[in-house]
Amino acid sequence: MAKAKTPATGKQSFEDSIAELESIVERMESGELSLEGSLEAFEAGMRLSREAQAALSAAELKVQQLIEQQGELHLKDFDTGE
């Protein structure tokens, strides 16, 4: 099944990457993949993991930029409700 790609980058959305990564983990844990299939799944999983981490880093940077006030960065903990 083809996943939706973002028009600007041609990469999957963060949510689609995570869903595909979960699917890969399930297939690998099932023990039904051959060694070659497991290696291919692992490679795909590593690629998706790197893309998801990059998306999270970009989102974190954007949040930091959005809450910057008067030249000072005021980081807020999302759990405390600040």
C-alpha positions in Angstrom: 0.0 0.0 0.0 1.5 3.4 -1.0 1.8 6.0 1.6 1.0 9.7 1.2 4.1 11.7 0.6 4.5 15.4 1.4 4.6 17.4 -1.8 7.6 19.6 -0.8 10.0 16.8 0.1 8.5 13.6 -1.4 8.9 12.0 2.0 6.2 10.3 4.0 4.4 12.2 6.8 5.7 11.5 10.3 2.6 9.6 11.2 2.9 7.4 8.0 6.5 6.7 8.8 5.7 5.6 12.3 2.8 3.4 11.1 5.1 1.8 8.5 7.8 1.3 11.1 5.3 -0.4 13.4 4.3 -2.7 10.6 7.9 -3.6 9.9 8.5 -4.4 13.5 5.4 -6.7 13.6 6.5 -8.6 10.5 10.0 -9.0 11.9 8.7 -10.2 15.3 6.4 -12.7 13.6 9.5 -14.7 12.6 8.1 -15.4 9.1 10.6 -13.3 7.2 13.6 -15.0 5.6 17.1 -13.7 6.5 17.2 -11.6 3.4 13.7 -10.3 4.0 14.6 -9.4 7.6 17.7 -7.5 6.4 15.6 -5.6 3.9 13.0 -4.8 6.5 15.7 -3.7 9.0 17.2 -1.4 6.4 13.8 0.1 5.6 13.1 0.5 9.4 16.4 2.3 9.9 15.6 4.7 7.1 12.2 5.4 8.5 13.6 5.9 11.9 16.1 8.4 10.7 13.4 10.3 8.8 11.1 10.3 11.8 13.9 11.6 14.1 14.7 14.3 11.6 11.0 15.3 11.5 10.9 15.5 15.3 14.1 17.6 15.4 12.7 20.0 12.9 9.4 20.3 14.8 11.3 20.9 18.1 13.3 23.7 16.4 10.2 25.3 15.0 8.5 25.2 18.5 11.6 26.8 20.0 11.5 29.5 17.3 7.8 30.2 17.9 8.2 30.7 21.6 11.2 32.9 21.3 10.4 36.3 22.8 12.5 39.5 22.7 15.7 37.7 21.7 15.5 35.2 24.6 14.4 31.7 24.3 11.8 30.7 26.8 11.5 26.9 26.7 8.4 25.6 28.3 7.8 22.1 29.5 4.7 20.8 27.7 3.8 18.5 30.6 3.4 21.4 33.2 0.9 23.3 31.1 3.0 26.5 31.0 
